C-alpha cells in the first residue's frame, strides 16, 4: 500500500484525487461504486501492477479527496464519462482497460460505447450492462421501501444519514449490502434502520478499512453520491442503441443481492446481454457478495489478470 502514489490531477476544471502504482504503456483504470472510493481497489491495483500494468484508481468528482463540482444537483453520468476521458487525456494515456464496480460499471460501459478507440477492454463487477435511463432500474417492480427509491427522494437520505457520522453510515451500508437480500425498509423505517447494531463487520472488512473509508467520506460527505448515481439513474444519457464492442468480462457474486433485482438473473444467464456486449464472458463466484473484489481478492485478481493477459497484446 505504501507504494501507491497519490496526487491531484486537474480534469475539466476540477482537481481529482488519483492513486497510481506501476508503470508502462499498459494501463488499467479502476472506477469505484458506492459507498466505495479509490481504496476499494487496493488489492487489485497491487496485483495488476505486479503483473506489469500501470494501475490507476481515482475518486469520482464529489467523492473522497476529489473536488466537489459547483452545482452537484446538475450532475449526471455524462460527467463521469467525460471525467474518465479527461483523466486519460490529462495523464497522456491513449487507451486503457476500464474496471468498474457497482455504479462504476455505468461509465465503464458508456466510455467503451461512445469512445471505443480509448478502451482496450472492460471488466465490471456486480452490474451487467445497463444504460442510465427509465429502464435501468424499474423501481415500480420493488416494494416502496426499496433502497434506491428511498435514496432518490430529495432530502430523505440526507435526513437518514444525518443521524449518524460518516463512519457509521459506511459501516451500516457495507454490512447491510454485503448480504444476499435486497435492502427494503418498512413503511415506518429508513434504510439505516435496517442495520442491526450488534452485527459485526464482514470478516474481510477491518476496522482499519472502515477508518480509511470514513476519513474520505468525512471530507466529501454524501451530497454528490446521492445525486450520482441514485438521483440520475433514471435520466437518459442520450445515446441510441449503444454497443460495447471491446472485450468484456462480467464478474458476479452468486450471493450478490443485485441478482435478485427483477429480470437481472435472466438477462445475465439467457445471453441477452450479448446483444449489446457481443464479446462477453461471465464468471460467477459461488460465495461472492456485492463487494467480491474486497471479500475474495485473490480470486478476483486471478480473473482480472487472466483477462488483461488475454486482451492486452
C-alpha positions as CSV (number, residue, x, y, z in Angstrom):
1,X,0.0,0.0,0.0
2,X,2.8,2.4,0.8
3,X,4.0,2.1,-2.8
4,X,0.7,3.6,-4.1
5,X,1.3,7.2,-5.1
6,X,-1.3,9.9,-4.6
7,X,-1.8,13.2,-6.5
8,X,-4.4,15.6,-7.7
9,X,-4.9,15.9,-11.4
10,X,-6.9,18.7,-13.0
11,X,-9.7,17.4,-15.1
12,X,-12.4,19.6,-16.6
13,X,-11.8,22.4,-14.1
14,X,-11.8,20.1,-11.0
15,X,-8.9,18.5,-9.1
16,X,-9.5,14.8,-9.0
17,X,-7.7,12.6,-6.4
18,X,-5.7,9.9,-8.3
19,X,-3.9,6.9,-6.8
20,X,-1.4,5.1,-9.0
21,X,1.0,2.2,-8.8
22,X,3.1,0.5,-11.6
23,X,4.4,1.8,-14.9
24,X,4.4,1.2,-18.6
25,X,2.1,1.6,-21.6
26,X,-0.5,-1.0,-20.5
27,X,-2.9,0.9,-18.3
28,X,-5.8,-0.2,-16.1
29,X,-8.2,2.4,-14.7
30,X,-10.5,1.4,-11.8
31,X,-13.9,3.0,-11.3
32,X,-15.4,2.7,-7.8
33,X,-19.0,2.4,-6.7
34,X,-20.9,3.5,-3.5
35,X,-20.1,3.6,-0.6
36,X,-16.6,2.9,-2.1
37,X,-13.7,5.1,-3.1
38,X,-10.3,4.6,-4.8
39,X,-9.3,2.4,-1.8
40,X,-11.8,-0.3,-2.7
41,X,-9.4,-1.3,-5.4
42,X,-6.3,-1.7,-3.2
43,X,-5.9,-5.4,-3.7
44,X,-6.4,-5.3,-7.5
45,X,-4.2,-2.2,-8.0
46,X,-1.2,-4.0,-6.4
47,X,-1.9,-7.2,-8.3
48,X,-2.1,-5.7,-11.7
49,X,1.0,-3.5,-11.1
50,X,2.9,-6.7,-10.1
51,X,1.7,-8.2,-13.4
52,X,3.3,-5.3,-15.3
53,X,0.5,-2.8,-15.7
54,X,0.1,0.8,-14.6
55,X,-2.9,0.8,-12.2
56,X,-4.9,4.0,-11.7
57,X,-7.8,4.5,-9.3
58,X,-9.4,7.8,-8.7
59,X,-12.1,9.3,-6.6
60,X,-15.0,10.4,-8.8
61,X,-15.8,14.1,-8.7
62,X,-17.7,14.9,-5.5
63,X,-16.3,11.8,-3.7
64,X,-13.5,11.5,-1.2
65,X,-10.5,13.7,-1.8
66,X,-11.7,15.0,-5.3
67,X,-13.2,18.4,-5.7
68,X,-16.9,19.0,-5.4
69,X,-18.5,20.4,-8.6
70,X,-20.0,23.8,-8.1
71,X,-23.6,22.6,-8.8
72,X,-23.8,19.0,-7.7
73,X,-27.6,18.8,-8.3
74,X,-27.0,19.4,-12.0
75,X,-24.5,16.5,-12.4
76,X,-25.3,13.2,-14.2
77,X,-23.5,10.1,-15.5
78,X,-22.2,12.0,-18.6
79,X,-20.0,14.0,-16.2
80,X,-18.3,10.8,-15.1
81,X,-17.9,9.6,-18.7
82,X,-16.3,12.9,-19.6
83,X,-14.1,12.8,-16.5
84,X,-12.7,9.3,-17.4
85,X,-11.8,10.5,-20.9
86,X,-10.5,13.8,-19.5
87,X,-8.3,12.0,-17.0
88,X,-6.8,9.8,-19.7
89,X,-6.1,13.0,-21.7
90,X,-4.5,14.7,-18.7
91,X,-2.3,11.8,-18.0
92,X,-1.3,11.4,-21.7
93,X,-2.9,7.9,-22.0
94,X,-4.3,6.9,-25.3
95,X,-6.0,3.7,-24.4
96,X,-6.8,1.8,-21.2
97,X,-8.7,-1.1,-19.7
98,X,-11.6,0.0,-17.6
99,X,-12.7,-1.9,-14.5
100,X,-16.0,-0.7,-12.9
101,X,-17.7,-1.9,-9.7
102,X,-21.3,-1.2,-8.8
103,X,-22.3,2.2,-10.4
104,X,-18.7,2.5,-11.7
105,X,-19.8,-0.1,-14.3
106,X,-22.0,2.5,-15.9
107,X,-19.2,4.9,-17.0
108,X,-17.0,1.9,-17.9
109,X,-19.6,0.7,-20.4
110,X,-20.5,4.2,-21.6
111,X,-16.9,5.2,-22.3
112,X,-16.5,2.0,-24.2
113,X,-19.6,2.6,-26.2
114,X,-19.0,6.3,-27.0
115,X,-15.2,6.3,-27.2
116,X,-14.3,2.8,-28.3
117,X,-10.8,3.9,-29.5
118,X,-9.9,4.7,-25.9
119,X,-10.8,1.3,-24.4
120,X,-8.8,-1.9,-24.6
121,X,-11.3,-3.9,-22.6
122,X,-13.9,-3.7,-19.9
123,X,-14.4,-5.6,-16.6
124,X,-17.4,-5.0,-14.4
125,X,-18.3,-6.4,-11.0
126,X,-21.8,-6.7,-9.7
127,X,-23.6,-4.8,-12.5
128,X,-24.3,-6.1,-16.1
129,X,-24.6,-3.7,-19.0
130,X,-27.4,-1.2,-18.4
131,X,-27.8,2.3,-19.8
132,X,-28.9,5.0,-17.4
133,X,-32.4,5.9,-18.2
134,X,-36.0,5.0,-17.3
135,X,-35.4,1.3,-17.8
136,X,-32.1,1.0,-15.9
137,X,-33.7,0.0,-12.6
138,X,-37.5,-0.3,-12.6
139,X,-38.3,0.9,-9.1
140,X,-42.0,0.2,-9.5
141,X,-41.2,-3.6,-9.5
142,X,-39.9,-3.3,-5.9
143,X,-41.7,-2.5,-2.6
144,X,-42.0,1.2,-1.8
145,X,-39.1,0.9,0.8
146,X,-36.6,-0.2,-1.9
147,X,-33.3,1.5,-1.0
148,X,-32.9,3.2,-4.4
149,X,-36.4,4.6,-4.3
150,X,-35.7,5.9,-0.8
151,X,-32.4,7.5,-1.7
152,X,-33.8,9.1,-4.9
153,X,-36.3,11.1,-2.8
154,X,-34.8,14.6,-2.2
155,X,-33.9,15.1,1.5
156,X,-34.9,11.7,2.7
157,X,-31.5,10.0,2.6
158,X,-29.9,13.2,3.9
159,X,-32.1,13.1,7.0
160,X,-31.5,9.3,7.3
161,X,-27.7,9.5,7.0
162,X,-27.6,12.7,9.0
163,X,-28.5,10.9,12.2
164,X,-25.0,9.2,12.1
165,X,-21.4,10.2,11.4
166,X,-19.8,9.2,8.2
167,X,-18.1,6.1,9.7
168,X,-21.4,4.7,11.0
169,X,-23.0,5.3,7.5
170,X,-20.3,3.4,5.7
171,X,-20.3,0.6,8.3
172,X,-24.1,0.2,8.1
173,X,-24.1,0.1,4.3
174,X,-21.2,-2.2,4.0
175,X,-22.7,-4.6,6.5
176,X,-26.3,-4.4,5.0
177,X,-25.2,-4.6,1.4
178,X,-22.8,-7.5,1.8
179,X,-25.8,-9.7,2.3
180,X,-27.8,-11.6,-0.4
181,X,-31.1,-9.8,0.1
182,X,-32.1,-6.5,-1.5
183,X,-32.4,-3.9,1.3
184,X,-36.0,-2.8,1.6
185,X,-37.3,-0.7,4.5
186,X,-40.8,-1.0,6.0
187,X,-43.2,2.0,5.7
188,X,-42.1,3.3,9.1
189,X,-38.4,2.7,8.7
190,X,-35.5,4.3,6.9
191,X,-32.7,2.3,5.3
192,X,-30.2,2.9,8.1
193,X,-32.8,1.4,10.5
194,X,-32.3,-2.0,8.8
195,X,-28.9,-2.2,10.3
196,X,-28.6,-4.4,13.4
197,X,-26.2,-2.6,15.8
198,X,-25.0,-6.0,17.1
199,X,-24.0,-7.1,13.7
200,X,-20.2,-7.4,13.2
201,X,-18.3,-6.0,10.2
202,X,-17.9,-8.5,7.4
203,X,-14.9,-10.7,8.2
204,X,-13.0,-9.3,5.2
205,X,-13.6,-5.7,6.1
206,X,-11.4,-4.5,9.0
207,X,-11.8,-1.6,11.4
208,X,-8.7,-0.1,9.6
209,X,-10.5,-0.3,6.3
210,X,-13.6,1.3,7.8
211,X,-11.5,4.2,9.2
212,X,-10.0,4.8,5.7
213,X,-13.4,5.0,4.1
214,X,-14.8,7.1,6.9
215,X,-11.9,9.6,6.6
216,X,-12.6,10.0,2.9
217,X,-16.4,10.4,3.3
218,X,-15.9,12.8,6.2
219,X,-14.1,15.0,3.6
220,X,-16.7,14.7,0.8
221,X,-20.0,13.9,2.6
222,X,-22.7,12.1,0.7
223,X,-24.3,15.0,-1.2
224,X,-22.8,14.2,-4.6
225,X,-23.1,10.4,-4.0
226,X,-26.9,10.7,-3.7
227,X,-27.0,12.7,-6.9
228,X,-24.8,10.4,-8.9
229,X,-25.7,7.5,-9.1
230,X,-29.1,7.5,-7.4
231,X,-30.9,10.6,-8.5
232,X,-29.7,10.5,-12.0
233,X,-30.0,6.7,-12.5
234,X,-33.3,7.1,-14.5
235,X,-32.1,10.1,-16.6
236,X,-31.5,9.1,-20.2
237,X,-27.9,9.8,-21.2
238,X,-28.8,10.4,-24.8
239,X,-27.2,7.6,-26.8
240,X,-29.4,5.5,-29.0
241,X,-28.7,1.7,-29.0
242,X,-25.2,1.8,-27.5
243,X,-22.9,-1.2,-28.3
244,X,-19.8,-2.2,-26.4
245,X,-17.5,-3.8,-28.9
246,X,-14.5,-4.1,-26.6
247,X,-13.7,-7.5,-24.9
248,X,-15.7,-7.6,-21.7
249,X,-15.8,-9.6,-18.6
250,X,-18.7,-9.6,-16.1
251,X,-17.9,-10.9,-12.6
252,X,-20.9,-11.7,-10.5
253,X,-21.0,-13.0,-7.0
254,X,-23.6,-15.7,-6.6
255,X,-24.6,-14.1,-3.3
256,X,-24.8,-10.5,-4.6
257,X,-28.2,-9.0,-3.8
258,X,-28.3,-7.4,-7.3
259,X,-29.0,-10.8,-8.8
260,X,-32.5,-10.5,-7.1
261,X,-33.4,-7.4,-9.0
262,X,-36.4,-8.4,-11.2
263,X,-35.2,-9.6,-14.6
264,X,-31.4,-9.4,-13.9
265,X,-30.7,-13.1,-13.4
266,X,-32.5,-14.0,-16.7
267,X,-30.8,-11.1,-18.5
268,X,-27.4,-12.3,-17.4
269,X,-27.9,-16.1,-17.9
270,X,-30.0,-16.0,-21.0
271,X,-27.4,-14.4,-23.2
272,X,-29.5,-11.3,-23.8
273,X,-26.6,-9.1,-22.7
274,X,-24.6,-10.3,-25.7
275,X,-26.9,-8.2,-28.0
276,X,-25.2,-5.1,-26.6
277,X,-21.9,-6.5,-25.4
278,X,-21.1,-9.2,-28.1
279,X,-17.6,-10.0,-26.9
280,X,-18.7,-11.0,-23.4
281,X,-17.5,-13.5,-20.8
282,X,-19.2,-14.0,-17.5
283,X,-17.8,-15.6,-14.3
284,X,-19.9,-16.4,-11.3
285,X,-18.2,-16.5,-8.0
286,X,-20.1,-19.0,-5.7
287,X,-19.5,-17.3,-2.4
288,X,-19.2,-13.8,-3.8
289,X,-21.1,-10.9,-2.3
290,X,-21.7,-7.4,-3.8
291,X,-18.2,-6.5,-2.6
292,X,-16.5,-9.5,-4.1
293,X,-13.3,-7.6,-5.0
294,X,-12.6,-7.0,-1.3
295,X,-14.2,-10.2,0.0
296,X,-12.3,-12.6,-2.3
297,X,-9.4,-10.5,-3.7
298,X,-7.2,-13.4,-4.8
299,X,-9.9,-15.0,-6.9
300,X,-10.9,-11.6,-8.5
301,X,-7.2,-10.7,-9.1
302,X,-6.7,-14.0,-10.9
303,X,-9.8,-13.3,-13.1
304,X,-8.6,-9.8,-13.8
305,X,-5.0,-10.6,-14.7
306,X,-6.1,-13.5,-16.9
307,X,-8.4,-11.2,-18.8
308,X,-5.8,-8.5,-19.2
309,X,-3.2,-11.0,-20.4
310,X,-5.7,-12.4,-23.0
311,X,-6.6,-9.0,-24.4
312,X,-3.5,-6.9,-23.6
313,X,-1.4,-7.6,-26.7
